[in-house]
Amino acid sequence: MGVPSSFQHWDPYPISIVSAQGAYMTDVDGRELLDLSMGFGAMLAGHLNPEVVKETKIALEQGMLFVTPSPISRDAAERICRRFAIDQVRFANSGTEATMYAVRLAKAFTGKPAIVKIEGGYHGSYDPLTVSAKPSLDLAGPAEDPHPVVPEGTNPGVVFVVPFNNLDALERRFMSDSSSIACLILEPVLENLGIVLPDEGYLAAVRELCDRYGILLIFDEVKTGLTAGAGGAAQRIGVKPDLICLAKSIGGGIPVAAFGGRKEIMDAVADGRMAHFGTFNGNPLAMAGVRAIDRICTPEALGAAEALNLNALNRISTIIDEYELPAHTVGFGVKGCVTWSETPVRNYRDYKATDFGVAELSWLWSLNRGIITPPGLDEQWLISLAHTQKEIDILVEDFREIAVALRS
Ligand SMILES: Cc1ncc(COP(=O)(O)O)c(C=O)c1O
């Protein structure tokens, strides 16, 4: 396909980028694009953020890889623990690794083999987590009790799948199988199906069910993380998981990930019940990225980006009303999306009923007009710390133009 990751391929052809600065990228033809994808959230601070560049240059001049602990790995770990209100953390290199280790740790800690995940939930490429990531509805069974759909070539073990925002279905599963279930893993806000918000009280009730049935709760905050606010989605919503997975936004664009949580659980890493190794874990460049981002992403800075996002969401909602489009906006933190359905999307089945044709059209429309949002029709725009009112106006006016075109 000529791409390093299948996400990077899209029809009719992907765009090849040569450089990026702030909120803009330049392609091989010299065309400037407004970036609203921002590395799927990894570029939250903006491309070539001066603080990230400065910290990584300082680290680079002192050596690239020690494979030993270092003052900077300690500093980064303390920053992550403080910010995300967890006892202990270990670093990894990608979101896939963070979710893999968290699930493995839950199994090692509880001594139980099975896991529960959400239908439609994406958590990277670890075998158990590829189950029902975006299943074909032909194979997915009843909405209330979905069948686990296992991709070819994977060996996931026992994975139960439940619908999001459905406490009855979750409790039924816990009631019948809690003796074998180590953990429930979910994104607190689903951000691979547009943006799907948890119902009021859903996550608190999930927490309560996990406690009642002796099942660990893992929040995959690879996408939410700092894009949800200065302490991530867990603190914003006020529900504390047992383990949290982080990546993307915590590193300023440098590959880094982390998993962590309660000391009692992380002890299973320290005493070797769960093996955690990795040549590049905690490498100085990644740690410099974490340090810089922790300095940059103050509640004030993120609050300002969120205010811009709200401005975009409100104005786009007004346009939707004005042109009577069958759509609505959803936002969370610095992310937003237009969902092409009149009713809210609460789970994967609702998402599958949205209008993918218009979603693709609007994505291509923007791309042809110099605005790049993530491909896949299931992502959202991201207002980084480098975006200003000018970029919000471009986003909103572009949406107005497509609204006019759709109604003309
Ligand atoms: C929620 C979530 N978890 C995990 C991952 C995997 O992260 P990575 O692509 O860094 O392996 C992703 C990637 O998009 C994700 O969105």
Ligand as a Chemical Component Dictionary entry (heavy atoms), coordinates in Angstrom:
data_LIG
# 
_chem_comp.id                   LIG 
_chem_comp.type                 NON-POLYMER 
_chem_comp.pdbx_formal_charge   0 
_chem_comp.three_letter_code    LIG 
# 
loop_
_chem_comp_atom.comp_id 
_chem_comp_atom.atom_id 
_chem_comp_atom.alt_atom_id 
_chem_comp_atom.type_symbol 
_chem_comp_atom.charge 
_chem_comp_atom.model_Cartn_x 
_chem_comp_atom.model_Cartn_y 
_chem_comp_atom.model_Cartn_z 
_chem_comp_atom.pdbx_ordinal 
LIG C1 C1 C 0 -8.366 3.963 22.451 1  
LIG C2 C2 C 0 -7.116 3.457 21.829 2  
LIG N1 N1 N 0 -6.384 2.534 22.480 3  
LIG C3 C3 C 0 -5.233 2.052 21.978 4  
LIG C4 C4 C 0 -4.775 2.470 20.753 5  
LIG C5 C5 C 0 -3.506 1.923 20.185 6  
LIG O1 O1 O 0 -2.516 2.885 20.214 7  
LIG P1 P1 P 0 -1.250 2.793 19.223 8  
LIG O2 O2 O 0 -1.746 3.127 17.859 9  
LIG O3 O3 O 0 -0.285 3.789 19.788 10 
LIG O4 O4 O 0 -0.738 1.389 19.327 11 
LIG C6 C6 C 0 -5.497 3.435 20.035 12 
LIG C7 C7 C 0 -5.005 3.933 18.721 13 
LIG O5 O5 O 0 -5.654 4.666 18.032 14 
LIG C8 C8 C 0 -6.697 3.924 20.577 15 
LIG O6 O6 O 0 -7.432 4.827 19.909 16 
# 
loop_
_chem_comp_bond.comp_id 
_chem_comp_bond.atom_id_1 
_chem_comp_bond.atom_id_2 
_chem_comp_bond.value_order 
_chem_comp_bond.pdbx_ordinal 
LIG C1 C2 SING 1  
LIG C2 N1 SING 2  
LIG C2 C8 DOUB 3  
LIG N1 C3 DOUB 4  
LIG C3 C4 SING 5  
LIG C4 C5 SING 6  
LIG C4 C6 DOUB 7  
LIG C5 O1 SING 8  
LIG O1 P1 SING 9  
LIG P1 O2 DOUB 10 
LIG P1 O3 SING 11 
LIG P1 O4 SING 12 
LIG C6 C7 SING 13 
LIG C6 C8 SING 14 
LIG C7 O5 DOUB 15 
LIG C8 O6 SING 16 
# 
